[in-house]
């Protein structure tokens, strides 16, 4: 999935921090086993990968 920051965020400190965080995830799923939200609800969209996917859609 290709994502691009909105022009108003690109080049800002917050935008650069968001880029760095979002680009680190390789969607391997190892974090799912320790995610309390995923363990409670059992829904992939409520786990870390689902959250990152939604953040990328917003950005």
C-alpha positions as CSV (number, residue, x, y, z in Angstrom):
1,X,0.0,0.0,0.0
2,X,1.5,3.3,-1.0
3,X,0.9,6.2,1.3
4,X,1.7,9.9,1.1
5,X,1.4,12.5,3.8
6,X,-0.9,15.4,3.2
7,X,1.0,18.5,2.0
8,X,0.2,20.4,5.2
9,X,2.0,17.7,7.3
10,X,4.9,17.0,4.9
11,X,8.1,18.6,6.2
12,X,6.7,19.3,9.7
13,X,8.2,17.7,12.8
14,X,5.0,15.8,13.4
15,X,4.8,14.6,9.8
16,X,8.3,13.3,9.8
17,X,7.7,11.5,13.1
18,X,4.6,9.9,11.6
19,X,6.4,8.8,8.5
20,X,9.2,7.2,10.5
21,X,6.7,5.3,12.7
22,X,4.5,4.1,9.9
23,X,7.4,3.0,7.7
24,X,8.9,0.8,10.4
25,X,6.1,-1.7,10.5
26,X,6.5,-4.6,8.1
27,X,3.1,-6.2,9.0
28,X,4.7,-9.4,10.3
29,X,2.1,-9.8,13.1
30,X,4.5,-10.6,15.9
31,X,3.0,-7.7,18.0
32,X,-0.5,-9.1,17.8
33,X,0.3,-11.7,20.5
34,X,1.0,-9.0,23.0
35,X,-1.6,-6.5,22.1
36,X,-4.2,-6.2,24.8
37,X,-6.9,-4.8,22.5
38,X,-6.5,-7.6,20.0
39,X,-6.5,-10.2,22.8
40,X,-9.7,-8.7,24.2
41,X,-11.7,-8.2,21.0
42,X,-10.0,-10.7,18.6
43,X,-10.5,-8.3,15.6
44,X,-7.5,-7.7,13.4
45,X,-8.6,-4.2,12.7
46,X,-8.3,-3.4,16.4
47,X,-4.8,-4.8,16.6
48,X,-1.6,-3.0,15.8
49,X,-1.6,-3.8,12.1
50,X,-5.2,-2.7,11.7
51,X,-4.4,0.6,13.4
52,X,-1.4,1.3,11.3
53,X,-3.4,0.4,8.2
54,X,-6.1,3.0,9.2
55,X,-3.4,5.6,10.0
56,X,-1.9,5.2,6.6
57,X,-5.4,5.6,5.0
58,X,-5.9,8.9,6.9
59,X,-2.4,10.2,6.0
